């Protein structure tokens, strides 16, 4: 990095890596920085699965409509800078250095130092404002109500992607409790849109809208027809997206609902921008084919719902291939139910340990794979091949060898593994 100050090292300083939910620190920090986030129109997106893809679609459409658009996502996939983007371009090292220095100056004056994610949020919002962004599309980091991104006071649109069980130790053990945290981003005066939800979650979202005096628009699953290559939604026919997952048309439908609400609020976003924005949107690590010979898919699915839609995507896109799975998970995830969703699809499972302090050791994951297979059927247990790799690079090599040149490797379980997997592949 430029100069003696390393912004990445500062933001990732172990002393403030812990997750401490609450808005006091980020509110003070942004106030010290001039509340620059209030200068932009903001789309705020919460949910369990599909947040990142929905943000990518929305940002791409807004950019195609001529708006200078920032996008903040979490976590980064390949490099630290890819979580802060303006018009599809990662923040530069020089801009990251400059903004982080200014954020640090204010953070060091605070009695309660901001956490890692609060620092990251501040850097993103200040960068977007200084880059003269018209819009910022902001993905919630964890939950919503107490997430640092909820420092946003007056979003144009609040969007709720599909809600399921994740981070239960922090967000609650029932769908209603989790939905209450996600719906905490809803603010008076905002337009609110939601993906199709479980009735228990939808009831909570509807109640939050009533409390805040907001209307609610829902994705109409009944009007969603086709696949990523050619699908229709409401009055829009023959839409195309480059993201392959079977779940992506539904994420695109949520983005369309966001755009419809922005149109209702007076923003000029034409149909051509909507179509080309959907088609040109890119989002790494979401059922993405990153190599061939064998075909190599990486997917960031890291909870049971994500594993279930991954299984659907594999059946839809590779109906004639039985994948070799390359799996790494965090120990605080519901990885047993994740495995149950995909165990029947493969005969070979290569286990790796993601580069994260919360990672489950590969040998422990391998034992769980065997346990899940044994519960499912004794015959699969006998035919199953389970390998615990020493590191991700070795895991990639083993998985490719096991799949063979004409086969298929599917890597999933944690977004944190994707960068190392792609580096091992030479991507």
Protein Blocks (a to p, Z undefined) as FASTA:
>chain_A
ZZjbdfklmmmomklmpccedjklmmmmmmmnopmmlmpccdddedjehklmmmmmmmmm
mmmnopacdddddddfkbmklmpcgehiacdfklmmmmmmmmmmmmmmpmbdcdfklmmm
mmmmmmmmmnopabdcdddfbhjlmgmklmpmbdfbdcddddddehklmnopbfklmmmm
mmmmpcghiacddddddfklmmmmmmmmmmnopacddddfklpgcdfklccehjbghiad
fbfbfklmmmmmmmmmmmmmmmmnopacdfklmmmmmmmpccehiapafbghiaddddfb
fbfklmmmmmmmmmmmmmmbccdddddddfkbcfklmmmmmmmmpmbdcdddddbfkbcc
fklmmmmmmmmmmmmpmklmmmpccdddfblklmmmmmmmmnommlccddehiaklmmmm
mmmnoZZ
